[in-house]
Amino acid sequence: MGWETPNWRIGDYPSQYNQKVHGPYDPARFYGKPDTPLAEVKVGELGSWLSRRNFHPRAMIQCASRATWRWRHKYVFPVRSNAAFLYQFIFCTSMFYYVINYKKFTDHAHYKYH
C-alpha cells in the first residue's frame, strides 16, 4: 500500500467501492482489501503489518471519518438510543477544557510552606 495515490476529488466514493458488489454505500465501512486485524498480528509480524498500512494524510482523515461514522451509527442515530451520547459529549468537553486550562490550574495551586 504505502503512499498510493488516493481518490483526490472530495465527495466521491472510494475508488475500491463497487455498487454492484457492495450494495448501498456505507461511510462507516472500509472498502479496500481486508487485512489481518491488529489484535491477531504476532510481534514478529508487526513490522511487515505496519509496512502494509497507508500513512498518507488523506488515508488518515478517511480512517478518522470512518471511526466517527461508526460511533454515530452506534450512539447517535439509533431510534431508541440512551444517554451514552450525552455523557460522552459532556466528558469530552470537560476533558478538552481541562487540557486547555491545565496551565492555569497548576499556576494557581496552593502549596504549604512550613
N, CA, C and O atoms as a GROMACS GRO file, in nm:
protein
  456
    1MET      N    1   0.083  -0.118   0.000
    1MET     CA    2   0.000   0.000   0.000
    1MET      C    3   0.088   0.124   0.000
    1MET      O    4   0.104   0.188  -0.104
    2GLY      N    5   0.143   0.159   0.112
    2GLY     CA    6   0.234   0.272   0.119
    2GLY      C    7   0.169   0.403   0.080
    2GLY      O    8   0.062   0.437   0.129
    3TRP      N    9   0.235   0.477  -0.009
    3TRP     CA   10   0.190   0.610  -0.049
    3TRP      C   11   0.118   0.604  -0.182
    3TRP      O   12   0.149   0.683  -0.272
    4GLU      N   13   0.023   0.514  -0.198
    4GLU     CA   14  -0.051   0.510  -0.323
    4GLU      C   15  -0.141   0.633  -0.332
    4GLU      O   16  -0.185   0.688  -0.231
    5THR      N   17  -0.167   0.674  -0.453
    5THR     CA   18  -0.247   0.793  -0.474
    5THR      C   19  -0.394   0.763  -0.450
    5THR      O   20  -0.452   0.681  -0.522
    6PRO      N   21  -0.456   0.827  -0.352
    6PRO     CA   22  -0.598   0.802  -0.328
    6PRO      C   23  -0.685   0.883  -0.424
    6PRO      O   24  -0.633   0.959  -0.506
    7ASN      N   25  -0.814   0.865  -0.414
    7ASN     CA   26  -0.908   0.943  -0.494
    7ASN      C   27  -0.905   1.086  -0.441
    7ASN      O   28  -0.944   1.110  -0.327
    8TRP      N   29  -0.860   1.182  -0.521
    8TRP     CA   30  -0.838   1.318  -0.473
    8TRP      C   31  -0.961   1.406  -0.478
    8TRP      O   32  -0.960   1.514  -0.417
    9ARG      N   33  -1.065   1.366  -0.546
    9ARG     CA   34  -1.182   1.452  -0.555
    9ARG      C   35  -1.267   1.436  -0.429
    9ARG      O   36  -1.306   1.325  -0.394
   10ILE      N   37  -1.293   1.544  -0.363
   10ILE     CA   38  -1.369   1.542  -0.239
   10ILE      C   39  -1.516   1.516  -0.271
   10ILE      O   40  -1.571   1.577  -0.362
   11GLY      N   41  -1.578   1.427  -0.195
   11GLY     CA   42  -1.718   1.396  -0.214
   11GLY      C   43  -1.743   1.274  -0.299
   11GLY      O   44  -1.857   1.228  -0.307
   12ASP      N   45  -1.641   1.220  -0.363
   12ASP     CA   46  -1.657   1.099  -0.443
   12ASP      C   47  -1.651   0.975  -0.355
   12ASP      O   48  -1.600   0.979  -0.243
   13TYR      N   49  -1.704   0.867  -0.406
   13TYR     CA   50  -1.693   0.739  -0.337
   13TYR      C   51  -1.548   0.691  -0.341
   13TYR      O   52  -1.473   0.733  -0.430
   14PRO      N   53  -1.506   0.605  -0.248
   14PRO     CA   54  -1.371   0.550  -0.256
   14PRO      C   55  -1.353   0.472  -0.386
   14PRO      O   56  -1.448   0.418  -0.441
   15SER      N   57  -1.231   0.468  -0.434
   15SER     CA   58  -1.205   0.402  -0.562
   15SER      C   59  -1.230   0.251  -0.555
   15SER      O   60  -1.256   0.190  -0.659
   16GLN      N   61  -1.224   0.190  -0.436
   16GLN     CA   62  -1.248   0.046  -0.422
   16GLN      C   63  -1.396   0.012  -0.416
   16GLN      O   64  -1.432  -0.106  -0.426
   17TYR      N   65  -1.483   0.110  -0.401
   17TYR     CA   66  -1.626   0.086  -0.386
   17TYR      C   67  -1.688   0.050  -0.521
   17TYR      O   68  -1.666   0.119  -0.621
   18ASN      N   69  -1.766  -0.059  -0.523
   18ASN     CA   70  -1.840  -0.102  -0.641
   18ASN      C   71  -1.984  -0.127  -0.597
   18ASN      O   72  -2.008  -0.215  -0.514
   19GLN      N   73  -2.077  -0.052  -0.651
   19GLN     CA   74  -2.215  -0.061  -0.606
   19GLN      C   75  -2.276  -0.198  -0.634
   19GLN      O   76  -2.360  -0.245  -0.557
   20LYS      N   77  -2.235  -0.262  -0.742
   20LYS     CA   78  -2.290  -0.394  -0.774
   20LYS      C   79  -2.241  -0.501  -0.677
   20LYS      O   80  -2.312  -0.598  -0.652
   21VAL      N   81  -2.124  -0.484  -0.622
   21VAL     CA   82  -2.067  -0.581  -0.530
   21VAL      C   83  -2.105  -0.550  -0.386
   21VAL      O   84  -2.146  -0.639  -0.311
   22HIS      N   85  -2.093  -0.423  -0.345
   22HIS     CA   86  -2.109  -0.384  -0.205
   22HIS      C   87  -2.249  -0.339  -0.169
   22HIS      O   88  -2.282  -0.333  -0.050
   23GLY      N   89  -2.333  -0.307  -0.265
   23GLY     CA   90  -2.468  -0.260  -0.234
   23GLY      C   91  -2.466  -0.113  -0.198
   23GLY      O   92  -2.380  -0.039  -0.247
   24PRO      N   93  -2.558  -0.067  -0.114
   24PRO     CA   94  -2.563   0.076  -0.078
   24PRO      C   95  -2.436   0.120  -0.007
   24PRO      O   96  -2.376   0.043   0.069
   25TYR      N   97  -2.396   0.242  -0.032
   25TYR     CA   98  -2.273   0.295   0.026
   25TYR      C   99  -2.290   0.319   0.176
   25TYR      O  100  -2.390   0.377   0.219
   26ASP      N  101  -2.193   0.275   0.254
   26ASP     CA  102  -2.191   0.297   0.398
   26ASP      C  103  -2.061   0.369   0.432
   26ASP      O  104  -1.954   0.312   0.413
   27PRO      N  105  -2.067   0.494   0.481
   27PRO     CA  106  -1.944   0.568   0.509
   27PRO      C  107  -1.864   0.511   0.626
   27PRO      O  108  -1.748   0.549   0.645
   28ALA      N  109  -1.922   0.420   0.704
   28ALA     CA  110  -1.851   0.362   0.818
   28ALA      C  111  -1.773   0.237   0.780
   28ALA      O  112  -1.709   0.177   0.867
   29ARG      N  113  -1.777   0.196   0.655
   29ARG     CA  114  -1.714   0.071   0.613
   29ARG      C  115  -1.590   0.098   0.528
   29ARG      O  116  -1.588   0.191   0.447
   30PHE      N  117  -1.485   0.017   0.546
   30PHE     CA  118  -1.365   0.025   0.465
   30PHE      C  119  -1.383  -0.067   0.345
   30PHE      O  120  -1.406  -0.187   0.362
   31TYR      N  121  -1.372  -0.012   0.225
   31TYR     CA  122  -1.397  -0.089   0.104
   31TYR      C  123  -1.270  -0.142   0.040
   31TYR      O  124  -1.275  -0.200  -0.069
   32GLY      N  125  -1.156  -0.124   0.104
   32GLY     CA  126  -1.032  -0.176   0.050
   32GLY      C  127  -1.016  -0.325   0.076
   32GLY      O  128  -1.106  -0.391   0.128
   33LYS      N  129  -0.900  -0.376   0.039
   33LYS     CA  130  -0.870  -0.518   0.059
   33LYS      C  131  -0.857  -0.546   0.208
   33LYS      O  132  -0.779  -0.478   0.276
   34PRO      N  133  -0.930  -0.644   0.262
   34PRO     CA  134  -0.920  -0.672   0.406
   34PRO      C  135  -0.783  -0.728   0.443
   34PRO      O  136  -0.722  -0.802   0.366
   35ASP      N  137  -0.736  -0.692   0.560
   35ASP     CA  138  -0.606  -0.738   0.608
   35ASP      C  139  -0.623  -0.793   0.749
   35ASP      O  140  -0.732  -0.785   0.807
   36THR      N  141  -0.518  -0.849   0.803
   36THR     CA  142  -0.520  -0.906   0.938
   36THR      C  143  -0.545  -0.796   1.041
   36THR      O  144  -0.476  -0.694   1.038
   37PRO      N  145  -0.641  -0.813   1.131
   37PRO     CA  146  -0.663  -0.712   1.236
   37PRO      C  147  -0.541  -0.703   1.328
   37PRO      O  148  -0.468  -0.800   1.345
   38LEU      N  149  -0.521  -0.587   1.387
   38LEU     CA  150  -0.405  -0.564   1.474
   38LEU      C  151  -0.403  -0.662   1.591
   38LEU      O  152  -0.295  -0.704   1.633
   39ALA      N  153  -0.517  -0.700   1.643
   39ALA     CA  154  -0.524  -0.792   1.757
   39ALA      C  155  -0.473  -0.931   1.722
   39ALA      O  156  -0.433  -1.006   1.811
   40GLU      N  157  -0.473  -0.967   1.594
   40GLU     CA  158  -0.429  -1.100   1.552
   40GLU      C  159  -0.286  -1.103   1.499
   40GLU      O  160  -0.239  -1.209   1.456
   41VAL      N  161  -0.217  -0.989   1.500
   41VAL     CA  162  -0.080  -0.982   1.449
   41VAL      C  163   0.017  -1.026   1.557
   41VAL      O  164   0.009  -0.981   1.671
   42LYS      N  165   0.110  -1.114   1.520
   42LYS     CA  166   0.213  -1.157   1.614
   42LYS      C  167   0.324  -1.052   1.619
   42LYS      O  168   0.338  -0.972   1.526
   43VAL      N  169   0.401  -1.050   1.726
   43VAL     CA  170   0.502  -0.947   1.745
   43VAL      C  171   0.605  -0.950   1.632
   43VAL      O  172   0.650  -0.844   1.587
   44GLY      N  173   0.643  -1.068   1.586
   44GLY     CA  174   0.740  -1.079   1.477
   44GLY      C  175   0.688  -1.028   1.344
   44GLY      O  176   0.766  -0.988   1.258
   45GLU      N  177   0.558  -1.030   1.326
   45GLU     CA  178   0.497  -0.985   1.201
   45GLU      C  179   0.455  -0.839   1.204
   45GLU      O  180   0.401  -0.788   1.106
   46LEU      N  181   0.480  -0.770   1.315
   46LEU     CA  182   0.434  -0.632   1.330
   46LEU      C  183   0.497  -0.538   1.229
   46LEU      O  184   0.430  -0.449   1.177
   47GLY      N  185   0.625  -0.555   1.200
   47GLY     CA  186   0.694  -0.469   1.102
   47GLY      C  187   0.634  -0.481   0.963
   47GLY      O  188   0.610  -0.380   0.897
   48SER      N  189   0.611  -0.603   0.919
   48SER     CA  190   0.552  -0.621   0.785
   48SER      C  191   0.407  -0.573   0.783
   48SER      O  192   0.361  -0.522   0.681
   49TRP      N  193   0.335  -0.589   0.894
   49TRP     CA  194   0.197  -0.541   0.901
   49TRP      C  195   0.194  -0.388   0.891
   49TRP      O  196   0.109  -0.332   0.821
   50LEU      N  197   0.286  -0.320   0.962
   50LEU     CA  198   0.292  -0.174   0.955
   50LEU      C  199   0.333  -0.125   0.817
   50LEU      O  200   0.287  -0.019   0.773
   51SER      N  201   0.418  -0.200   0.748
   51SER     CA  202   0.460  -0.158   0.614
   51SER      C  203   0.346  -0.167   0.514
   51SER      O  204   0.350  -0.101   0.410
   52ARG      N  205   0.244  -0.248   0.542
   52ARG     CA  206   0.128  -0.257   0.452
   52ARG      C  207   0.025  -0.148   0.479
   52ARG      O  208  -0.071  -0.136   0.403
   53ARG      N  209   0.042  -0.068   0.582
   53ARG     CA  210  -0.052   0.039   0.613
   53ARG      C  211  -0.028   0.158   0.521
   53ARG      O  212   0.083   0.180   0.474
   54ASN      N  213  -0.133   0.233   0.497
   54ASN     CA  214  -0.125   0.354   0.417
   54ASN      C  215  -0.121   0.472   0.512
   54ASN      O  216  -0.220   0.502   0.579
   55PHE      N  217  -0.007   0.541   0.520
   55PHE     CA  218   0.011   0.653   0.612
   55PHE      C  219  -0.004   0.787   0.543
   55PHE      O  220   0.042   0.889   0.595
   56HIS      N  221  -0.069   0.789   0.429
   56HIS     CA  222  -0.095   0.914   0.359
   56HIS      C  223  -0.192   0.998   0.444
   56HIS      O  224  -0.284   0.941   0.503
   57PRO      N  225  -0.174   1.130   0.451
   57PRO     CA  226  -0.265   1.211   0.533
   57PRO      C  227  -0.411   1.195   0.493
   57PRO      O  228  -0.499   1.196   0.580
   58ARG      N  229  -0.438   1.179   0.365
   58ARG     CA  230  -0.577   1.160   0.322
   58ARG      C  231  -0.633   1.028   0.378
   58ARG      O  232  -0.749   1.022   0.417
   59ALA      N  233  -0.550   0.924   0.381
   59ALA     CA  234  -0.594   0.795   0.436
   59ALA      C  235  -0.621   0.806   0.586
   59ALA      O  236  -0.713   0.743   0.636
   60MET      N  237  -0.542   0.886   0.657
   60MET     CA  238  -0.564   0.905   0.800
   60MET      C  239  -0.696   0.978   0.825
   60MET      O  240  -0.770   0.945   0.919
   61ILE      N  241  -0.726   1.078   0.742
   61ILE     CA  242  -0.853   1.150   0.756
   61ILE      C  243  -0.970   1.058   0.726
   61ILE      O  244  -1.072   1.063   0.795
   62GLN      N  245  -0.956   0.973   0.624
   62GLN     CA  246  -1.062   0.878   0.593
   62GLN      C  247  -1.084   0.779   0.706
   62GLN      O  248  -1.197   0.741   0.734
   63CYS      N  249  -0.977   0.736   0.770
   63CYS     CA  250  -0.987   0.644   0.884
   63CYS      C  251  -1.062   0.711   1.000
   63CYS      O  252  -1.148   0.649   1.062
   64ALA      N  253  -1.028   0.836   1.030
   64ALA     CA  254  -1.098   0.908   1.136
   64ALA      C  255  -1.245   0.929   1.101
   64ALA      O  256  -1.331   0.923   1.188
   65SER      N  257  -1.272   0.954   0.975
   65SER     CA  258  -1.411   0.973   0.931
   65SER      C  259  -1.491   0.844   0.947
   65SER      O  260  -1.605   0.847   0.992
   66ARG      N  261  -1.430   0.730   0.910
   66ARG     CA  262  -1.500   0.602   0.928
   66ARG      C  263  -1.527   0.574   1.075
   66ARG      O  264  -1.635   0.526   1.110
   67ALA      N  265  -1.430   0.605   1.161
   67ALA     CA  266  -1.450   0.584   1.305
   67ALA      C  267  -1.561   0.674   1.358
   67ALA      O  268  -1.640   0.631   1.442
   68THR      N  269  -1.568   0.797   1.310
   68THR     CA  270  -1.675   0.888   1.352
   68THR      C  271  -1.811   0.836   1.307
   68THR      O  272  -1.907   0.841   1.384
   69TRP      N  273  -1.820   0.786   1.185
   69TRP     CA  274  -1.947   0.732   1.137
   69TRP      C  275  -1.988   0.608   1.214
   69TRP      O  276  -2.106   0.590   1.244
   70ARG      N  277  -1.891   0.521   1.248
   70ARG     CA  278  -1.925   0.403   1.328
   70ARG      C  279  -1.977   0.444   1.465
   70ARG      O  280  -2.072   0.384   1.516
   71TRP      N  281  -1.916   0.546   1.526
   71TRP     CA  282  -1.961   0.596   1.656
   71TRP      C  283  -2.102   0.655   1.644
   71TRP      O  284  -2.186   0.631   1.730
   72ARG      N  285  -2.126   0.731   1.538
   72ARG     CA  286  -2.258   0.789   1.518
   72ARG      C  287  -2.365   0.682   1.499
   72ARG      O  288  -2.474   0.691   1.555
   73HIS      N  289  -2.332   0.579   1.420
   73HIS     CA  290  -2.429   0.471   1.399
   73HIS      C  291  -2.460   0.398   1.529
   73HIS      O  292  -2.571   0.348   1.546
   74LYS      N  293  -2.364   0.391   1.620
   74LYS     CA  294  -2.384   0.318   1.744
   74LYS      C  295  -2.453   0.401   1.852
   74LYS      O  296  -2.538   0.349   1.925
   75TYR      N  297  -2.418   0.529   1.864
   75TYR     CA  298  -2.466   0.608   1.977
   75TYR      C  299  -2.564   0.721   1.942
   75TYR      O  300  -2.649   0.754   2.024
   76VAL      N  301  -2.554   0.780   1.824
   76VAL     CA  302  -2.632   0.899   1.793
   76VAL      C  303  -2.758   0.867   1.713
   76VAL      O  304  -2.865   0.919   1.744
   77PHE      N  305  -2.748   0.784   1.610
   77PHE     CA  306  -2.857   0.762   1.516
   77PHE      C  307  -2.965   0.663   1.559
   77PHE      O  308  -3.075   0.670   1.503
   78PRO      N  309  -2.942   0.572   1.652
   78PRO     CA  310  -3.049   0.476   1.685
   78PRO      C  311  -3.176   0.546   1.734
   78PRO      O  312  -3.171   0.650   1.801
   79VAL      N  313  -3.290   0.487   1.700
   79VAL     CA  314  -3.418   0.544   1.741
   79VAL      C  315  -3.434   0.536   1.892
   79VAL      O  316  -3.481   0.632   1.954
   80ARG      N  317  -3.395   0.425   1.951
   80ARG     CA  318  -3.406   0.407   2.096
   80ARG      C  319  -3.267   0.418   2.160
   80ARG      O  320  -3.222   0.325   2.226
   81SER      N  321  -3.202   0.528   2.140
   81SER     CA  322  -3.069   0.545   2.200
   81SER      C  323  -3.082   0.585   2.347
   81SER      O  324  -3.188   0.630   2.391
   82ASN      N  325  -2.975   0.567   2.420
   82ASN     CA  326  -2.976   0.603   2.562
   82ASN      C  327  -2.893   0.729   2.582
   82ASN      O  328  -2.862   0.798   2.485
   83ALA      N  329  -2.859   0.759   2.704
   83ALA     CA  330  -2.788   0.883   2.735
   83ALA      C  331  -2.637   0.871   2.718
   83ALA      O  332  -2.564   0.962   2.758
   84ALA      N  333  -2.587   0.762   2.661
   84ALA     CA  334  -2.443   0.744   2.645
   84ALA      C  335  -2.383   0.855   2.560
   84ALA      O  336  -2.275   0.906   2.591
   85PHE      N  337  -2.451   0.895   2.453
   85PHE     CA  338  -2.402   1.003   2.368
   85PHE      C  339  -2.386   1.131   2.449
   85PHE      O  340  -2.285   1.200   2.436
   86LEU      N  341  -2.485   1.164   2.530
   86LEU     CA  342  -2.479   1.285   2.611
   86LEU      C  343  -2.364   1.279   2.712
   86LEU      O  344  -2.290   1.376   2.728
   87TYR      N  345  -2.348   1.165   2.779
   87TYR     CA  346  -2.239   1.150   2.876
   87TYR      C  347  -2.102   1.159   2.808
   87TYR      O  348  -2.010   1.221   2.861
   88GLN      N  349  -2.088   1.097   2.691
   88GLN     CA  350  -1.961   1.103   2.619
   88GLN      C  351  -1.931   1.246   2.575
   88GLN      O  352  -1.816   1.290   2.583
   89PHE      N  353  -2.032   1.317   2.530
   89PHE     CA  354  -2.013   1.456   2.488
   89PHE      C  355  -1.970   1.543   2.606
   89PHE      O  356  -1.878   1.623   2.594
   90ILE      N  357  -2.036   1.528   2.719
   90ILE     CA  358  -2.002   1.606   2.838
   90ILE      C  359  -1.861   1.572   2.886
   90ILE      O  360  -1.784   1.662   2.922
   91PHE      N  361  -1.825   1.443   2.886
   91PHE     CA  362  -1.691   1.403   2.930
   91PHE      C  363  -1.584   1.461   2.837
   91PHE      O  364  -1.484   1.515   2.884
   92CYS      N  365  -1.603   1.450   2.707
   92CYS     CA  366  -1.504   1.501   2.611
   92CYS      C  367  -1.491   1.652   2.621
   92CYS      O  368  -1.380   1.706   2.612
   93THR      N  369  -1.602   1.721   2.638
   93THR     CA  370  -1.598   1.866   2.654
   93THR      C  371  -1.523   1.904   2.782
   93THR      O  372  -1.442   1.996   2.782
   94SER      N  373  -1.550   1.834   2.891
   94SER     CA  374  -1.481   1.862   3.017
   94SER      C  375  -1.331   1.837   3.005
   94SER      O  376  -1.250   1.917   3.052
   95MET      N  377  -1.294   1.726   2.942
   95MET     CA  378  -1.151   1.696   2.926
   95MET      C  379  -1.083   1.798   2.835
   95MET      O  380  -0.969   1.837   2.860
   96PHE      N  381  -1.152   1.841   2.730
   96PHE     CA  382  -1.095   1.942   2.641
   96PHE      C  383  -1.065   2.071   2.717
   96PHE      O  384  -0.955   2.125   2.707
   97TYR      N  385  -1.162   2.120   2.794
   97TYR     CA  386  -1.141   2.244   2.869
   97TYR      C  387  -1.039   2.226   2.981
   97TYR      O  388  -0.968   2.320   3.015
   98TYR      N  389  -1.031   2.108   3.039
   98TYR     CA  390  -0.929   2.083   3.140
   98TYR      C  391  -0.789   2.090   3.078
   98TYR      O  392  -0.698   2.150   3.136
   99VAL      N  393  -0.773   2.029   2.961
   99VAL     CA  394  -0.642   2.029   2.896
   99VAL      C  395  -0.601   2.170   2.854
   99VAL      O  396  -0.486   2.209   2.874
  100ILE      N  397  -0.693   2.247   2.797
  100ILE     CA  398  -0.653   2.381   2.753
  100ILE      C  399  -0.632   2.477   2.871
  100ILE      O  400  -0.564   2.578   2.855
  101ASN      N  401  -0.688   2.447   2.988
  101ASN     CA  402  -0.670   2.534   3.106
  101ASN      C  403  -0.576   2.473   3.209
  101ASN      O  404  -0.569   2.524   3.321
  102TYR      N  405  -0.505   2.367   3.176
  102TYR     CA  406  -0.420   2.298   3.273
  102TYR      C  407  -0.312   2.391   3.331
  102TYR      O  408  -0.283   2.385   3.450
  103LYS      N  409  -0.255   2.475   3.247
  103LYS     CA  410  -0.151   2.566   3.293
  103LYS      C  411  -0.206   2.661   3.400
  103LYS      O  412  -0.137   2.691   3.497
  104LYS      N  413  -0.328   2.708   3.382
  104LYS     CA  414  -0.388   2.796   3.481
  104LYS      C  415  -0.411   2.723   3.613
  104LYS      O  416  -0.392   2.780   3.720
  105PHE      N  417  -0.452   2.597   3.605
  105PHE     CA  418  -0.474   2.519   3.727
  105PHE      C  419  -0.345   2.498   3.803
  105PHE      O  420  -0.343   2.508   3.926
  106THR      N  421  -0.238   2.467   3.733
  106THR     CA  422  -0.111   2.440   3.802
  106THR      C  423  -0.048   2.569   3.854
  106THR      O  424   0.020   2.567   3.956
  107ASP      N  425  -0.071   2.682   3.785
  107ASP     CA  426  -0.015   2.808   3.833
  107ASP      C  427  -0.081   2.855   3.962
  107ASP      O  428  -0.017   2.921   4.044
  108HIS      N  429  -0.206   2.822   3.983
  108HIS     CA  430  -0.280   2.867   4.100
  108HIS      C  431  -0.288   2.761   4.210
  108HIS      O  432  -0.372   2.771   4.299
  109ALA      N  433  -0.203   2.662   4.203
  109ALA     CA  434  -0.204   2.559   4.307
  109ALA      C  435  -0.155   2.620   4.439
  109ALA      O  436  -0.064   2.703   4.440
  110HIS      N  437  -0.214   2.577   4.547
  110HIS     CA  438  -0.176   2.626   4.679
  110HIS      C  439  -0.080   2.525   4.742
  110HIS      O  440  -0.110   2.406   4.751
  111TYR      N  441   0.035   2.576   4.786
  111TYR     CA  442   0.134   2.492   4.850
  111TYR      C  443   0.151   2.538   4.994
  111TYR      O  444   0.144   2.657   5.025
  112LYS      N  445   0.174   2.441   5.081
  112LYS     CA  446   0.203   2.474   5.220
  112LYS      C  447   0.355   2.480   5.238
  112LYS      O  448   0.425   2.383   5.209
  113TYR      N  449   0.403   2.592   5.284
  113TYR     CA  450   0.545   2.605   5.312
  113TYR      C  451   0.561   2.615   5.463
  113TYR      O  452   0.526   2.717   5.521
  114HIS      N  453   0.613   2.512   5.526
  114HIS     CA  454   0.640   2.519   5.668
  114HIS      C  455   0.748   2.424   5.705
  114HIS      O  456   0.784   2.416   5.822
   0.00000   0.00000   0.00000
